[in-house]
């Protein structure tokens, strides 16, 4: 799987061998927004147009534009994992929040 990003939105990109096209879908929002093209350059253009159209259409309809993430996250975990994370954060000289951001970022970009 490959991905593209534009204006804070990310799309999953796949190649459809049967139709010989690239197919994309915007991730992280409830609206189903897909696009396709036969070259990477036209795929990027189609993706950007899809995002811009989503934003413009939402504004015309008076609906709030959904963002893929708010920047806030609530987790439930076993107490022993929470405790181990607190210890790891203290050992790293950071707050639990700063430590978790680094761990999430490392895992998301691995």
C-alpha positions as CSV (number, residue, x, y, z in Angstrom):
1,X,0.0,0.0,0.0
2,X,1.2,3.5,-0.8
3,X,-0.2,6.8,0.4
4,X,-0.5,10.5,-0.6
5,X,-1.1,13.5,1.6
6,X,-2.7,16.9,0.9
7,X,-4.1,19.6,3.2
8,X,-3.9,17.2,6.2
9,X,-5.8,14.4,4.4
10,X,-4.2,11.1,3.6
11,X,-5.2,8.7,0.9
12,X,-4.5,5.0,0.5
13,X,-3.3,4.2,-3.0
14,X,-3.5,0.8,-4.7
15,X,-3.0,-0.4,-8.3
16,X,-5.9,-2.2,-10.0
17,X,-4.2,-4.6,-12.4
18,X,-7.5,-5.6,-14.0
19,X,-8.4,-2.0,-15.1
20,X,-4.7,-0.9,-15.3
21,X,-5.3,2.2,-13.1
22,X,-4.3,3.6,-9.7
23,X,-7.2,3.8,-7.2
24,X,-7.2,6.0,-4.1
25,X,-9.4,6.5,-1.1
26,X,-9.2,9.2,1.6
27,X,-8.7,7.8,5.0
28,X,-9.8,8.9,8.5
29,X,-13.1,10.5,7.7
30,X,-16.6,9.1,7.6
31,X,-17.3,10.3,4.0
32,X,-16.3,7.8,1.3
33,X,-14.2,9.7,-1.1
34,X,-12.4,7.8,-3.9
35,X,-10.6,8.8,-7.0
36,X,-8.6,7.1,-9.8
37,X,-6.2,7.8,-12.7
38,X,-3.9,6.0,-15.0
39,X,-0.7,7.8,-14.1
40,X,0.8,9.0,-10.8
41,X,0.8,12.6,-11.9
42,X,-2.9,12.5,-12.8
43,X,-3.7,10.6,-9.6
44,X,-2.1,13.3,-7.5
45,X,-4.3,15.9,-9.3
46,X,-7.4,13.7,-8.9
47,X,-6.6,13.4,-5.1
48,X,-6.1,17.1,-4.7
49,X,-9.3,17.8,-6.6
50,X,-11.2,15.3,-4.5
51,X,-10.0,17.0,-1.2
52,X,-10.8,20.5,-2.5
53,X,-14.2,19.4,-3.8
54,X,-15.0,17.8,-0.4
55,X,-14.1,21.0,1.5
56,X,-16.0,23.2,-1.0
57,X,-19.1,21.0,-1.0
58,X,-19.1,20.8,2.8
59,X,-19.0,24.6,3.0
60,X,-21.9,24.9,0.4
61,X,-24.0,22.5,2.4
62,X,-23.1,24.2,5.7
63,X,-21.6,21.0,7.1
64,X,-18.4,21.0,9.2
65,X,-15.4,19.7,7.3
66,X,-14.2,16.6,9.0
67,X,-10.5,16.3,9.8
68,X,-8.8,13.0,10.0
69,X,-7.7,13.6,13.6
70,X,-8.4,16.1,16.3
71,X,-5.0,15.7,18.0
72,X,-6.7,14.2,21.1
73,X,-6.7,10.5,21.9
74,X,-8.2,8.5,24.7
75,X,-6.7,5.1,25.4
76,X,-7.7,2.3,27.7
77,X,-5.0,-0.1,28.7
78,X,-4.1,-2.6,31.4
79,X,-2.7,-0.8,34.5
80,X,0.6,-2.6,34.2
81,X,1.1,-1.2,30.6
82,X,0.2,2.3,31.9
83,X,2.7,1.9,34.7
84,X,5.4,0.7,32.4
85,X,4.8,3.6,30.1
86,X,5.0,6.1,33.0
87,X,8.4,4.6,34.0
88,X,9.6,4.7,30.4
89,X,8.6,8.3,30.1
90,X,10.3,9.3,33.3
91,X,13.4,7.4,32.3
92,X,13.4,9.3,29.0
93,X,13.1,12.6,30.9
94,X,9.7,13.5,29.3
95,X,6.1,13.6,30.2
96,X,3.9,10.6,29.4
97,X,2.2,12.6,26.7
98,X,5.5,13.6,25.1
99,X,6.8,10.0,25.3
100,X,3.6,8.6,23.8
101,X,3.7,11.1,20.9
102,X,7.2,10.0,20.1
103,X,6.3,6.3,20.4
104,X,3.2,6.8,18.2
105,X,5.2,8.8,15.6
106,X,8.0,6.2,15.5
107,X,5.4,3.3,15.1
108,X,3.4,5.2,12.5
109,X,6.4,5.9,10.3
110,X,8.1,2.5,10.7
